[in-house]
Amino acid sequence: MTPEITDSHCHLDSADFDGEIPDLIARAAAAGVTRMVTICTKLKNEPAVRAIAEAHAPIFFAAATHPMSAAEEPMASVAQLVQIASHPKMVGIGESGLDYFYTEDSKAVQQESLRIHIEAARQTALPLIIHARSADEDMAQILTDEHKAGAFSCVLHCFSSGPQLAQAALDLGFYLSMSGITTFKKSQALRDIFAAAPVDRILVETDAPYLAPMPFRGKRNEPAYTAHTAQIGAEVFGMDYKDFAAQTQTNFDRLFTKVANWQTS
């Protein structure tokens, strides 16, 4: 049987997937991808994202204000995020974080938004889902300072930052998620960062419809392609695919306890 894995981060509310969700789920299942977490990046879109999760058993959701939208969207409140998190299939706070590549001019607002999302993660005991781009130093400092102020769990999604941020996150007990970027030929330095990490802190994802792994690079990504990233992950850690898949499932269930409990119930 095909080993089961989870696409821990995708965007199924994208217009790229309109009218196609049942087919996406079927293709994912054929590849062994039996669960997906779809991410809401603007809280005004949360009802639509939630509806996708409500309509399809394998799909769960997370919600936050994406850092690139932090200056344009109303500032989220802790109470608002906690209320959304009461939904049984809302399983993570994110994606939040820092992105200085395109939106460095709003970094003060991004940092304020991130701290609000961290507090929501504390209060809900749901994992924080982090987007970090061109902001390694600030991200490491904020995560470290905030964790000292009160523990929370976290995954750095689509990890493609440097080794210092990876180590800072791992030192805090956080997780790193492998995306299609890990499969690219020029990503050896990134593969080396993952290889140095404990395998029990690794997740896999697509970030679909973006960042399709090899051999689909440049095309629309979808949850079924998580298997291609997981194949590279198995190679990075020198493991049989079925063993690596099983390890990522254990890791996901440990972090996303609400999903694990839902599956059990």
C-alpha positions in Angstrom: 0.0 0.0 0.0 1.1 3.6 -0.6 2.5 5.1 2.6 0.2 7.9 4.0 1.5 11.4 4.4 0.0 14.8 5.1 0.2 18.0 3.1 0.7 20.3 6.1 0.3 23.6 4.2 -1.7 24.4 1.1 -4.1 27.1 -0.2 -7.2 25.3 -1.5 -9.2 28.5 -1.7 -7.1 29.6 -4.6 -9.0 30.4 -7.8 -6.7 27.9 -9.4 -8.7 25.1 -7.7 -12.2 26.4 -8.3 -14.6 23.5 -8.9 -11.8 21.0 -8.6 -11.5 20.1 -4.9 -13.0 16.6 -5.1 -10.7 15.7 -7.9 -7.7 17.1 -6.0 -8.6 15.0 -3.0 -8.8 11.9 -5.2 -5.5 12.5 -6.8 -3.9 13.2 -3.4 -5.3 10.0 -1.9 -3.9 8.0 -4.9 -0.5 9.5 -4.0 -0.9 8.6 -0.3 -1.8 12.2 0.8 -4.7 11.5 3.1 -4.9 14.9 5.0 -4.4 18.5 4.1 -4.3 21.8 6.0 -5.6 24.7 3.9 -4.4 28.1 5.0 -6.4 31.3 5.3 -4.1 34.3 4.8 -6.7 37.1 5.2 -9.3 36.8 8.0 -12.0 38.3 5.8 -11.6 35.1 3.8 -11.9 32.7 6.7 -15.6 31.8 6.2 -14.7 30.5 2.6 -11.7 28.6 3.8 -13.6 27.1 6.7 -16.4 26.0 4.3 -13.8 24.0 2.3 -12.8 22.1 5.4 -16.4 21.6 6.5 -17.3 20.1 3.1 -14.4 17.7 2.8 -13.4 15.1 5.5 -9.6 15.1 4.7 -9.2 18.9 4.9 -8.5 21.0 8.0 -7.8 24.7 8.1 -5.7 27.4 9.8 -6.2 31.1 9.8 -4.2 34.3 10.2 -3.2 37.5 8.6 -0.2 36.9 6.2 2.7 39.3 6.9 2.6 40.7 3.4 -1.0 41.7 4.0 -0.5 43.0 7.6 -0.3 46.7 6.6 -3.4 46.4 4.3 -5.8 44.3 6.4 -7.4 45.2 9.8 -5.1 44.2 12.6 -6.2 40.8 14.0 -7.0 40.6 17.7 -6.2 37.7 20.0 -9.9 37.4 20.9 -10.8 37.2 17.2 -8.3 34.4 16.5 -9.3 32.5 19.7 -12.9 32.6 18.6 -12.1 31.3 15.1 -10.0 28.5 16.8 -13.1 27.2 18.5 -14.1 25.5 15.3 -13.4 21.8 15.5 -11.4 21.8 12.2 -9.4 25.0 12.8 -6.1 23.4 13.7 -3.4 26.1 13.6 -2.7 29.9 13.9 -1.2 31.0 10.6 0.3 31.8 8.5 1.8 34.7 10.2 5.4 35.9 10.3 7.8 38.3 8.7 8.5 39.0 5.0 11.0 41.7 4.3 11.6 40.6 0.7 8.7 42.5 -0.8 7.2 44.4 2.2 10.1 45.5 4.4 8.5 49.0 4.7 5.8 47.4 6.9 8.1 45.5 9.2 6.9 47.3 12.3 3.3 46.3 11.6 4.3 42.8 10.7 6.1 42.4 14.0 3.1 43.7 15.9 0.8 41.3 14.0 3.2 38.4 14.6 3.2 39.0 18.4 -0.6 38.9 18.4 -0.7 35.6 16.6 1.9 34.2 19.0 -0.3 35.1 21.9 -3.3 33.5 20.2 -1.2 30.3 19.7 -0.4 30.3 23.4 -4.0 30.8 24.4 -5.4 28.2 22.1 -2.5 25.7 22.4 -2.6 25.4 18.6 0.7 25.5 16.6 1.8 28.8 15.2 2.5 28.5 11.4 5.3 30.8 10.4 6.2 32.5 7.1 9.7 33.9 7.1 11.5 35.5 4.2 14.5 37.8 4.3 13.9 38.4 8.0 16.0 35.7 9.7 17.5 37.8 12.5 14.3 39.5 13.5 12.4 36.2 13.3 14.8 34.3 15.5 14.9 37.1 18.0 11.1 37.5 18.3 10.5 33.8 18.5 13.1 33.3 21.2 12.0 36.3 23.2 8.3 35.4 23.0 9.0 31.7 23.8 10.8 32.9 27.0 7.7 34.9 27.9 5.4 31.9 27.5 5.8 28.6 25.6 4.0 27.9 22.3 4.4 25.4 19.5 5.4 26.3 16.0 6.3 25.2 12.5 8.4 27.3 10.1 6.5 26.4 6.9 8.1 26.1 3.5 11.5 26.6 5.3 14.0 28.1 2.9 15.9 30.4 5.3 19.5 30.1 6.6 21.0 27.7 9.1 21.0 30.2 12.0 17.2 30.5 11.9 16.8 26.8 11.5 18.9 26.2 14.6 17.1 28.9 16.6 13.8 27.3 15.8 15.0 23.7 16.6 16.5 24.9 19.9 13.0 26.1 20.8 11.5 22.7 20.0 9.9 23.9 16.8 9.4 22.1 13.5 10.7 22.8 9.9 8.6 22.0 6.9 9.9 20.8 3.6 8.3 22.2 0.4 9.0 21.7 -3.3 11.9 24.1 -3.0 13.8 21.3 -1.3 13.7 19.3 -4.5 15.2 21.9 -6.8 18.6 21.2 -8.2 20.2 24.4 -6.8 18.8 23.7 -3.3 21.6 21.6 -1.9 22.4 24.1 0.8 18.8 23.9 1.9 18.9 20.1 1.8 22.0 20.2 4.0 20.2 22.3 6.6 17.4 19.7 6.7 19.9 16.9 6.9 21.4 18.4 10.1 18.0 18.7 11.8 16.4 15.9 13.9 14.1 13.9 11.6 11.4 14.0 14.3 11.0 17.7 13.7 10.3 17.5 10.0 7.0 18.0 8.2 6.2 18.0 4.4 3.9 20.4 2.4 3.1 21.8 -1.0 2.2 25.4 -0.4 -0.1 24.7 -3.4 -0.8 26.1 -5.9 2.7 27.6 -5.5 6.2 26.0 -5.6 5.6 22.7 -7.4 8.4 20.2 -6.7 10.5 18.6 -9.4 9.5 17.3 -11.9 6.6 19.8 -12.0 8.5 23.0 -11.3 6.9 26.0 -12.9 3.5 24.3 -13.1 0.5 24.5 -10.7 1.2 22.7 -7.5 -1.4 20.5 -5.8 -1.5 18.3 -2.6 -0.7 15.0 -4.5 2.7 16.4 -5.2 3.6 16.3 -1.5 4.8 12.8 -2.3 7.6 14.1 -4.5 8.9 16.3 -1.8 8.7 13.5 0.7 10.7 11.2 -1.7 13.5 13.8 -1.6 13.1 14.1 2.2 13.6 10.3 2.5 16.8 10.6 0.5 18.0 13.6 2.6 17.7 11.5 5.8 18.9 8.3 4.2 15.6 6.5 5.0 13.2 4.2 3.1 10.3 6.2 1.9 7.7 4.3 4.0 9.8 5.0 7.1 10.2 8.7 6.4 6.5 9.0 5.5 5.6 7.3 8.8 8.0 9.6 10.7 6.4 12.8 9.2 3.0 11.5 10.1 4.1 11.0 13.7 5.6 14.5 13.7 2.5 16.1 12.3 0.2 14.3 14.8 2.5 15.4 17.6 2.3 19.1 16.5 -1.2 19.2 15.1 -2.9 17.4 18.0 -6.3 18.7 17.0 -6.1 16.8 13.7 -4.8 13.7 15.4 -7.7 13.8 17.9 -10.2 14.4 15.1 -8.9 11.4 13.2 -9.1 9.3 16.4 -12.6 10.4 17.2 
